[in-house]
Amino acid sequence: MDPLYDSLPPDTAMRVHLAARLLYETRENRRRVLAAMGIADEEALLGRIRCGEVAEHPAYEHYLAACILRDTHSSARQSMADALNEVNRP
């Protein structure tokens, strides 16, 4: 494991390491999903689907995937923050 985690208790280090990996994976995969549709964010994609600019299939699947990845990224970020806050409590 990265020396960055050496100062953390082993359980916390593992939680933070896994959350960091999940943050990276979800961010990069969300970026790829949106790039495949040529869109910057989920709302823009949904707007293009609604107005018929892009076909509903597979665009809606891309929209759902991007939303799930965004939400998972947010959860991983919160998990990492919680783990680090536990360690930094006085």
Secondary structure as a PSIPRED ss2 file (coil, helix, strand):
# PSIPRED VFORMAT (PSIPRED V4.0)

   1 M C   1.000  0.000  0.000
   2 D C   1.000  0.000  0.000
   3 P H   0.000  1.000  0.000
   4 L H   0.000  1.000  0.000
   5 Y H   0.000  1.000  0.000
   6 D C   1.000  0.000  0.000
   7 S C   1.000  0.000  0.000
   8 L C   1.000  0.000  0.000
   9 P C   1.000  0.000  0.000
  10 P H   0.000  1.000  0.000
  11 D H   0.000  1.000  0.000
  12 T H   0.000  1.000  0.000
  13 A H   0.000  1.000  0.000
  14 M H   0.000  1.000  0.000
  15 R H   0.000  1.000  0.000
  16 V H   0.000  1.000  0.000
  17 H H   0.000  1.000  0.000
  18 L H   0.000  1.000  0.000
  19 A H   0.000  1.000  0.000
  20 A H   0.000  1.000  0.000
  21 R H   0.000  1.000  0.000
  22 L H   0.000  1.000  0.000
  23 L H   0.000  1.000  0.000
  24 Y H   0.000  1.000  0.000
  25 E H   0.000  1.000  0.000
  26 T H   0.000  1.000  0.000
  27 R H   0.000  1.000  0.000
  28 E H   0.000  1.000  0.000
  29 N H   0.000  1.000  0.000
  30 R H   0.000  1.000  0.000
  31 R H   0.000  1.000  0.000
  32 R H   0.000  1.000  0.000
  33 V H   0.000  1.000  0.000
  34 L H   0.000  1.000  0.000
  35 A H   0.000  1.000  0.000
  36 A H   0.000  1.000  0.000
  37 M C   1.000  0.000  0.000
  38 G C   1.000  0.000  0.000
  39 I C   1.000  0.000  0.000
  40 A C   1.000  0.000  0.000
  41 D C   1.000  0.000  0.000
  42 E H   0.000  1.000  0.000
  43 E H   0.000  1.000  0.000
  44 A H   0.000  1.000  0.000
  45 L H   0.000  1.000  0.000
  46 L H   0.000  1.000  0.000
  47 G H   0.000  1.000  0.000
  48 R H   0.000  1.000  0.000
  49 I H   0.000  1.000  0.000
  50 R H   0.000  1.000  0.000
  51 C C   1.000  0.000  0.000
  52 G C   1.000  0.000  0.000
  53 E C   1.000  0.000  0.000
  54 V C   1.000  0.000  0.000
  55 A C   1.000  0.000  0.000
  56 E H   0.000  1.000  0.000
  57 H H   0.000  1.000  0.000
  58 P H   0.000  1.000  0.000
  59 A H   0.000  1.000  0.000
  60 Y H   0.000  1.000  0.000
  61 E H   0.000  1.000  0.000
  62 H H   0.000  1.000  0.000
  63 Y H   0.000  1.000  0.000
  64 L H   0.000  1.000  0.000
  65 A H   0.000  1.000  0.000
  66 A H   0.000  1.000  0.000
  67 C H   0.000  1.000  0.000
  68 I H   0.000  1.000  0.000
  69 L H   0.000  1.000  0.000
  70 R H   0.000  1.000  0.000
  71 D H   0.000  1.000  0.000
  72 T H   0.000  1.000  0.000
  73 H H   0.000  1.000  0.000
  74 S H   0.000  1.000  0.000
  75 S H   0.000  1.000  0.000
  76 A H   0.000  1.000  0.000
  77 R H   0.000  1.000  0.000
  78 Q H   0.000  1.000  0.000
  79 S H   0.000  1.000  0.000
  80 M H   0.000  1.000  0.000
  81 A H   0.000  1.000  0.000
  82 D H   0.000  1.000  0.000
  83 A H   0.000  1.000  0.000
  84 L H   0.000  1.000  0.000
  85 N H   0.000  1.000  0.000
  86 E H   0.000  1.000  0.000
  87 V H   0.000  1.000  0.000
  88 N H   0.000  1.000  0.000
  89 R C   1.000  0.000  0.000
  90 P C   1.000  0.000  0.000
